[in-house]
């Protein structure tokens, strides 16, 4: 794994697996699809994402009275935040290989058992 800034992530090849990094918080697991510019890109989430249907509009009082809908790999999303200081974690091939082993039931191999 390695930390990268927005421009470095946007310049990464399609298929790059990444998470958003904020101090003490790692958010989401995503795959980079394509670049729009040197600070903008399209990606697909690999984990469920809670979506707010009224993004950019004041929330109605009962919006979060129930659980929000969860979306999983149903669309391509555009990053487009343009904060050049924003940081991400990019997973390298060995990290992705380890994830695949865990997700396919080979946890003992990962743990060395």
C-alpha positions in Angstrom: 0.0 0.0 0.0 1.1 3.5 -0.5 -0.3 7.0 0.1 -0.9 9.2 -2.9 -2.3 12.7 -3.6 -5.2 13.4 -6.0 -3.0 14.0 -9.1 -1.1 10.8 -8.7 -4.2 8.8 -8.3 -5.9 10.4 -11.3 -2.8 9.5 -13.4 -2.9 5.9 -12.2 -3.8 3.2 -14.7 -7.4 2.0 -15.0 -8.0 -0.9 -12.6 -6.1 0.7 -9.8 -7.7 -0.3 -6.4 -7.8 2.6 -3.9 -9.4 4.0 -0.8 -9.9 7.5 0.4 -7.7 8.6 3.3 -8.5 11.1 5.9 -6.5 11.2 9.1 -7.4 8.1 11.1 -10.1 7.1 8.5 -9.9 4.8 5.5 -13.1 5.0 3.5 -14.4 2.7 0.7 -12.7 0.3 -1.6 -12.9 1.5 -5.2 -11.5 0.7 -8.7 -10.3 3.5 -10.9 -12.0 3.3 -14.3 -10.8 6.3 -16.4 -9.4 9.8 -16.1 -11.3 13.0 -17.0 -8.4 15.3 -16.3 -5.3 15.4 -14.1 -7.5 16.0 -11.0 -10.7 14.2 -11.9 -11.6 10.6 -12.7 -14.4 8.0 -12.9 -14.4 5.0 -10.5 -16.6 2.1 -9.4 -17.1 1.3 -5.7 -16.3 -2.2 -4.6 -18.1 -1.9 -1.3 -21.6 -0.8 -0.5 -22.0 3.0 -0.5 -24.8 4.9 1.2 -26.2 7.5 -1.2 -28.1 10.6 -0.2 -30.7 11.2 -3.0 -30.8 15.0 -2.2 -27.1 15.7 -2.6 -26.6 19.5 -2.6 -30.2 20.2 -1.4 -31.2 20.6 2.3 -32.3 17.2 3.7 -36.0 16.7 4.5 -36.5 16.1 8.2 -37.3 12.4 7.8 -34.6 11.6 5.2 -32.5 9.6 7.6 -35.3 8.2 9.8 -34.9 5.0 8.0 -31.7 3.4 6.6 -30.5 4.9 3.4 -30.4 2.8 0.3 -27.2 0.9 -0.3 -25.7 0.7 -3.8 -23.2 -1.8 -4.9 -21.3 -1.8 -8.2 -24.3 -0.5 -10.0 -22.8 2.5 -11.7 -19.6 4.5 -12.5 -19.2 7.5 -10.3 -17.2 10.7 -10.9 -14.8 11.8 -8.2 -14.5 15.5 -9.2 -13.7 17.1 -5.8 -10.6 18.8 -7.1 -8.9 19.1 -3.8 -5.2 18.6 -4.7 -4.3 17.9 -1.1 -6.7 15.1 -0.8 -5.0 11.8 0.0 -5.7 8.2 -1.0 -4.3 4.7 -0.3 -3.5 2.8 -3.4 -3.3 -1.0 -3.0 -0.4 -2.6 -4.8 -0.6 -6.1 -6.4 0.5 -8.0 -3.3 -2.3 -6.2 -1.3 -4.9 -7.1 -3.9 -3.7 -10.7 -4.0 -4.1 -10.9 -0.2 -7.7 -9.4 -0.5 -8.5 -12.0 -3.1 -7.3 -14.9 -0.9 -9.3 -13.7 2.0 -12.5 -13.1 -0.1 -12.2 -16.6 -1.7 -11.9 -18.4 1.6 -8.2 -18.8 1.8 -7.9 -16.9 5.1 -5.7 -19.7 6.7 -3.1 -19.2 3.9 -3.1 -15.4 4.6 -2.7 -16.1 8.4 0.0 -18.6 7.8 -1.9 -21.5 9.3 
